[in-house]
Amino acid sequence: MAIDSLQITGVRNLAPLVLSPSPFVNLVYGNNGSGKSSLLEAIHLLAYNRSFRTHKLASLIQNEADELVVFARTGTAQLGMQRDRQGNRKIRLNGENLHSAAELANLLPVQLLDPGMFRLLEGTPQFRRQYIDWGAFHVEHNFFRLWRQTQKCIDMRNALLRQGRCSDEEKDIWNQSLAQHANELTEHRLAYLKVLEPLFQHYLQLLDAELELDLGFTRGWQKDADLYELLTESWERDKKQGFTQVGPQRADLKFKTGGKPALEVLSRGQQKIVVSALKLAQADHYQKHHDTTCIFLLDDLAAELDFAHRKALCALLEDLKCQVFVTAVEPDILNACWQFPEQVARFHVEHGRIQQQ
């Protein structure tokens, strides 16, 4: 998977642009605030209908513009999205309107490494569940449907808890339904992690042979307990809290090194290596399953990494033969990192205008 042509209008400080990026490495460089990250943000917006920098999508639209538009051609599809200040959006595939952003995510698999990447380790469990579910979504064709059904059960049960009263029959219906869907969802998550973990360990060793990390998973309730029984027993306690306290919405990944939580031991640079290994493993697994590659967006790759680790990461990205968009203030900091420098396309950004060098 690679973007052959990219058109962007009305996004932050970017001047309207049309780019023909390399199918391999695209080095985007320029001063801080010039628009480098905005280019990556636009691609992420097309893939996921959300920004990796803000929840307020209206702030992405230029002050003088009424809307933003991002359009891309790949080898198999024409993808487009449009969003105005009122929050109205249009998502299109080959000229036809789509009703779900999930359909675009399936067609444009994007992996992101940015300054917010540390949330995968230090943030709330939600970020780690999203990481697992991204992979399961792209492997198991009915995973998204099952995830939505599970979320519906949680929402309905929470609504009954806040309502404060309901029949025993209603309680039982939603406890049973949630338990059934939760068990199926968890089996998919566990199956995905079973395949992913050896790939993660492989990439972790290639990036830093001295790093050792154990990866664990908690499903959101006791391993040997029956979730239906737990939900039934916890009804009154949940009612006092107003929400369901056990279930797959509490699932989490655990990282330990030397028996201690990784965050207590690892430096900032080592944390970046761990997250990079997680994303490389996920991209590798996706490629093996779909026989096509992910697109990597790397915002400020050089931060927290010394030359040896930058070079190792760049080499692994090249080995995956995936399309990469990577930003830097100065190109020299990454020039010596590539195995095949002749395949690197360079784009200079200045005051929102992008020119290929």
Buried (B, 14 or more C-beta within 10 A) or exposed (E): BBBBEBBBBBBBBBBBBEBEBBBBBBBBBBEEEBBBBBBBBBBBBBBBBEBBBEEEBEEBBBEEBEBBBBBBBBEEEBBBBBBBEEEEBEBBBEEEEBEEBBBBBBBBBBBBBBBEBBBBBEEEBEBBBEBBBBBBBBBBEEBBEBBEBBBBBBEBBBEBBEEEEBEEEBBEBBBBBBBBBBBBBBEBBBEBBEBBBEBBBBBBEBBBEEBEBEBEBEBBBEEEEEBBEBBBBBBEEBBEEEEBBBBBBBBBBEBBBEEEEBEEBBEEEBBBBBBBBBBBBBBBBBBEEBEBBBBBBBBBBBEBBEEEBBBBBBBBBBEBEBBBBBBBBEBEBBEEBBEEEEEBBBBBBEEBBBEEE
